[in-house]
Amino acid sequence: MNDVYRNPVLNADWSDPDAIRVGGDFYLTASSFHRVPGLPILHSRDLVHWTIIGHALERQVPEADFRTPQRGGGVWAPAIRHHAGRYRIVYPDPDRGLFVTSAEDPAGEWTRPHLLKAGKGLIDPCPLWAEDGSAYLVHGWAKSRSGISNRLTVHRMNDDATALLDDGAVVIDGDALPGYRTLEGPKFYERDGWYWIFAPAGGVTNGWQSAFRSRDPFGPYEERIVLEQGDSDVNGPHQGAWVTTEDGSDWFLHFQDRGPFGRVVHLQPMRWGEDGWPVIGEDGTPVAHGPVPVPGGTATAPPEDFTNGIGLQWTWQANPEPHWARTGPDLRLACVDTGTEDLRHLPNLLGRHLPGDPSRTETTLRLDDAEPGARAGLAVVGDTYAWIGLARTYTGLELVHRTADGDIEHDAAPATPVDGDTIALGVEVDAGGRCQFLAGTPLRPVGPPFQATAGRWVGAAIGLFAHGKGSGAGVFGAVRLRPTTPCPTAPDAHG
């Protein structure tokens, strides 16, 4: 094994990461927004190689509200902790409140989410079980829902994280700090008699990471910026997790916003300075590489085919219905009419993260028993989208390639008749997110390149879909995703 890692260690959209260590195992969760299942659980032995092992949220709640895609809503930045033999995740739904779910085994079944605090605009919660037996919760505010922002609030909490014990108090007011804006994403810790709140500010794209400390969980807090871009090429480095290995070394996981590729995860060394403040990266600037924290880790790639069901790398855009999919080895997606042909609003679009490195995705597609008007394909979906696939017309089967950069979908290439019932499809994505769609045997370019764009707080997704009336289905073969250039980064959890 190479004992040097390179950033990002998770080169795809694992937004707002939080992580813990339990024994020799590290567990990470991330924002999932409207995607279902939500709250992914990743495992690592070395903080570099990560494998997705499950989801804590099998369906979004309330279930009826999430029958359709709630783009920009759903699960925002969560926090994962281990206390009294149970794993707990506290997560926000900015339109409903703060929820908690727990499990004895992070790869097993998690409890139905419990509403810990109701209200609009409550975001980014993090619990703390202090050494003296007391428990607390810190959270931020979303101005879009509450009219409040740039503030962090702390509550007392009961031991099993099922109730808050007071009305809460604002402990850090970003408006009172020169240059601060969008203070959010707090993580709560305790060390050597100090209470620490690690929190980002300045916005997703160009912000920074601050640390706050106090002798009392309710303050007053001192402040220091501990990580910012500096002369590195890592814009907006912030919002993540402080973890300590078994041998006592400290590390910080954070994200970098990369537009259509989403928020990728970096790993930074961390140490404590002589003045008691954390020093992250190279004197507060992100590093591009470093020694692997715990040598010997490996990652397991998710399956390419559907023999054992839909792999953990795939998520729906809304709570799924049982009839949407049958698995294989091929994946049979029912042609469902949801009242819209806009892929951004199809609940039954099945997606996976767009890799942050140049890549090529390939599959095969057959359109079975479809009525005229039915269609199925391979897509790249963000705030704009493009797809290539098959459409059934009154005269036969056609290969179509379409894009949408507003509310109207239009042809990106002329439709062409298809001989036979199965076609190979693909998409190549370059380092800037330009997508070249492919079709045929051998695969050949179809239409001009399409520029992928980010979605609502998420990166673009590679998607599979089928749409139409009747009993038809799009039948997809194994979905193979490969780097198209040598990849210097560590393997990531989506394959």
N, C-alpha and C positions, 0 to 999 in steps of 0.2 A: 504493500500500500504506500502511496505517496503521503508523507507526513506533513505536507504543506497544503493548506486549503486556499482557494481563491474565492473572492466575493463576486456575485452574491451566492450564498450557499443554498438558497431556494430561489431559483431564477424563474419565477412565475408569480402569479397574483395571490400570495398568501398575506393578505392585508392585515395591518394592525396586529402583528404577532404578539402572543404572550406565551411564556414557557416556564416550566418548573423542572426540578430534579427530584426524583424519589429513588433513593438508593443509587444504583448505577444507571438509571434510565432517565432520559429527558422526554418530556411531553410538551407539545406545542399545539395551541389552537389559534384560530384567526377569524376575522370577520367573514361572514358568508353572505350578508345582505339578503337579497330575495331568493337565493339559490337553495334548493332542497335536494337531498338532506343538507342541513346546515351544521355549523360548528364542527369543522373537521378536526380530527385528532391525529397528530403526527407523532411518531416515536423515533428517537435516535439514541445511540450510545456514545456519540462523540461530538454532538452539536453541529456536525457538518453534513452527514449523510442522514436523510430523513425518509421515513416510509409512512404513508398514510395508512392508519389501522382502523379507522371508523369515523363515525359522526355522533356527536352528542344530541343532535336534534334531528330526529327522523322526519318530522313534519313541522312546518311552521304553525305557530298558534297566534291568534285564534284561527282554526283551520279554514273556516268559511271565508275569511278575509283574504287568505292566500291561495284561493282557487285560481286567481289570475296573477300575473307577475306584478309585484309591488316594487318596481325599479327604484332604487335609491332608499328603500325601506328595509324592513326585516332586521337582521342581526348586524348591529354595528360592533365596535371594538369590545371583545370579551376579555375576561381575566380567568385564568385557571389556577387553582390552589389545591393542596392536599392537607387535610386536617382531620385528626381523630379517625384515621383509617378510611376516609372517603375522599374522592376527588370531587371538587366542586367547580363549576363554571358559572360565573355571574355575567350576564350579558344584557345589553340594552336593545330594546326596540324603541326608537325615538318617537314613535307615534303612540306608544302604549305604556312604557315604563321599564323597570328593571326586573329581570327574571333570574332565577337560579335553578340549576339542574345538577344532579350528583350521581355518582356511581362508585361501586367498590372496585371495578376493573375499568380502566379508561377505554379498553377495546371492547367492552361489553355493553350492556343495556344501561342507559341513563334514565333518570326519573323524568316524568312529565314536568315541564317547566312550571315553577311556582312564582307567582307575581310577588316580588319583594317590595316594590314601591311603584305605585301607579302615577302616571303623569306624562305629559308631552314634553319632549325636549330633554329628558334625562338620558345621559349617554355615558359611556366609558367607565363603568363601575369597576372597582377592585376592592376585595375584602382584605383585611389584615387580622390575623389572630396573634395578639401580642404575647410577649413572654410572661406577663403577669396574669394571664388568663382572660383579659378583656378582648373584645372584638370590635372592629370598626369597618366602615365602608366609605370609600371616597368615590365621587363621581363628578363628571363635568356636565356642561349644558350646551344644547344646540339652539342657536338663536332662531333658526328657521322654524322651530316648533314652539319655543318657550319665550322668545324675545330676550333671553339671557344668554350671554356668552362670556368667555374669558375669565370664568370663575370656577373654583373647585370647592365642593361641599363635602364635609365629613359628617357621618352619623355614627352613633354607637349601634352595635348590632348584637343579637343573641348568638350563642355559640354554634348553633347549627345553621345559621344563615337563612332562617325562615322569617325573621322579623327585624325591623329597625326599631330602636328603643328611644329615639328622640326625633325632633323635627329637623335636625341637621343644622350645621353652621358653615358659612362661607369661611374657609381658612386661608385661601389665597385668592386675591383679587388682581387679575392681570391688568386691569385698568389703572391700578396704582403702581405698576412697574413700568418704567420708561421703555418704550419700544415694543412692549408686549401686545400681541393680538392672538386670537384663536388659541388660547391656553386650553388644553383638552388632554384626553388619553392618559390620565394619571394611573400610576402603579404604586402601591403602598408597601413599604418595607420597614423593618426595624433592625438596627445594628448598633451595638455598643452604647445603648442608652439613648440613641437618637431615633426619632421617627423620620423616615425618608419618603418623600413623594417624588418619583421620577415622572416628568410630564413634558410633552412637546409643546411648542408654540410656533407661531409664524406661518402656519398653513402647510398643507400637504406637500406642495411642490418645492418650496424654498425655505422651509422652517428649520428649526433646530431643536436640540434636546436640552432641557434644563433639569436640575436637581434642586429640591427644596428640603431643608432639614429643620427639625425642632425637637426640643426636649419633651414636648407635649403634643399628642396627636391633633389637638385643636389649635396649635400654634402659640405664639407667632413663628413664622417660618423665615429662614434665610434662603437666599436664592443664588444660583450660579448656573451659567451656561456651560455644559460639560461635553457637548458634541455639536459641531457645525461643519459646513462644507469645507471651509478654508480653501486650500489650493488643490483639493481633490476634485474628481469628476463626479462625486456622489452628491447629487442635489438633495436638499431637504432631509438629511439623515435624522430620523427621530421615530419615536413611538415604538416601544418594544419592551424587552424584559431583561432584567439583571438575573443571572443564574450563576451558581457557584458549583464547581466540580467537586468530586469526592476528595481530591487532593488539595482543595482550598483555593484554586485559581478562580478568578472572577471574569465573567464574560457578559457582553451585552448584545442582544439580538434586536435589530431595528429594521425598518423598511426604507426603501427609496422608491419614489413614484417614477414610473417609466412609461407613462402615457398608455398606449394600447396594450402594453405588456403588464400593466397593473403595478402593484406595490410589491417589489421583490425584496427578499430578506437577506440582510448582511449580518455577519458576525464580527464583533469587535472585541479585542482584548480590553480588559478593564483592571485598574489597580486603584488603591487608595493612597492619595498623596499624604505628605507629612502633615498637612493642615486638616486632614480628615475628610476631604472631599474626593469624590470619585474622579478618576481621569480615564476617559474612554478613547479608544483608538490610539493614534500617535499624538499625544498631548492635545487631545480634543478634536483631531481631524481623522476621518475614516481611513482605515488601511485597506489596501487591495488584496492582501494575502497575509498569511501567518501560519504558525505551527498549529496543527490539529490539536485541539484541547485534550482529547483522550484517544490516542492512536488505536486503530483496530476496528473502527466502525464500518458498517456496510449498509446499503439501502436495497430494498426489494422493489423492483419495478412492478407496477400494476399490470394485470393481464390485458392483452390486446384483443382477444376474442371474447365471446359472451357465453362460453360453455357453462360457467358457474355463476351466471347472472351478470348484472351490470356492475362493472368495476367501481371501486370507491373513488376513482378520479372523475367520475361523471356525476353531474347534478342536473335536475330539472329547473325550469324557471318558475315553477309554482308547485303546490302540493300535487303529487301525481295520482292518477286514477289507475286501478289495477289493469284495465283493458288497454292502456297506452302501449305496453311493451310485452313481448314474449322473447325469451332468450334461448339460445342456442346450441351450437356454436355461433350462428348468426343472430343478429338482433332484428326482430320484426316490430317495427313501429307502426301502429294503426294510423290510418288516415283519419284524423279527427278534425271536425269542423268546429272551430272555436269562435267563429264570427269575424275573424280578422286573418288576413294573409301576411300581416306585418310580423316578421320573425322576432322583433323586439318584444312583442306582446303575446307570442305563442306560449301558453303554459307548458305545452308538451314538447318544447325544444330541449333536447338533451345536450348539455355542453360540458366542455373541459377547458382548463386554463390554456391560453395561448403561451407557448414557451417563450422565454426571454432570449434564447439563442436562435439563430437562423435554423429553420426546420422544414421538414416536408412531411405532410400527413397524407396517407393513402388509404382508400377503402374501395369496396365494390358495392354497387346498388342494383337492386331489382325492384320493379314496381309491380306488385301482384294484385290481380283482381280489382284494379282501380277503375273507377268511373271517370268519364271526361271531366276535367277540371282538377283532378287529383295531381299532386306533385310531392316529390321528396328529394332531399339533397343534403349536401355538405356545405356548411356555411361558416363565415367569420362574422360575429355579431358583436357590435358595441353600440355607440350612439348612431352609427351608420352600419350598414351590413351589405354583404354580398354572398351569393350562393351559386352553386352549380349542381345540376341534378336532372331528374327526369320529370316530364309532365305528360299526362295522358290527355290527348285531344280526341275529337270525334273521328279523326282520320288515322290515328296511331300514336306512337310513342315518340317524343322529341327530347333531345338534349337541350337544356336551356341554361343560360348564365345570366343572372340578374343582380342588380345593385339597388340600394336605396340610401340616399343621403338626405332625405327629407321625409315627407309622408307618402311619396309616390315611388313605387318600385318600377324600374324600367330595364329593358334588355341591355346587357353589356356586350352581348354578341348575338348574332342571328341564331334563332332556333334551327336545329337540324334534325332530320329524321334519324331514328336509331334502328339498326338491324340487330335482331336478337333481343333477349330480355334482360341482359345484365351488362353493366358498363363499369369500367374502372374510373374512379375519380380521385383527385388529389388537390392539394394546395401547398405551394412553397411560400414561406414567409422569410423575408430578409431581415437584416439587423435593424432596419428602420420601421418595420411593420408593414412593408409593401407586400401584398399578397398576389401571387400569380396562380390562378386556378388552372387545373389540368383535367384532361379526360382522354379516354381511349386506351388502346393497347398497341404500342406502348403509350404511356401518358404523354400528352403534348399540350402546350399552352392553348388556352381558350380565352379570347378577349384581352383587354389591356389590364395592367396591374391595378389592384385596388388597395388604397391606403386604409389599413385598419385604424380604428379609433377606440378610445376608452369608452366604457359605458358609464352608467350613473354610479360613481364611486368605485367602479370595478374596471379591470382590464377587459379587453375583448376576449371572446370565447370562440373556440372551435365547436361547431354545433352540428347535430344530426336532427332531421325533422321529417315528418310526413304530415300532409294536410289534405283534406278533402272529405267528401261524403261517401257513404256506403261502407262496404266491408274490406276495402283495399288496404294495402300496407306497403311501406317501404322496407325492404329487407337489406340490411347492411352486413357486409362481411367484417372480418377483423379490421380494426382501425390501427394502423401502424404509424407511429410518429417517430421520426428519426432526425437527428441533427444533420444539417447539410454542410457544416464546416466543423473541423475539430473543436470540441467544446472544452475550454480550460476550467470551467466551473465544476463544482461537485455535482454528482447526480442528484436530481431533485425528486420530490415525492409524487410527481405526476407522470413520471416515465420519460 
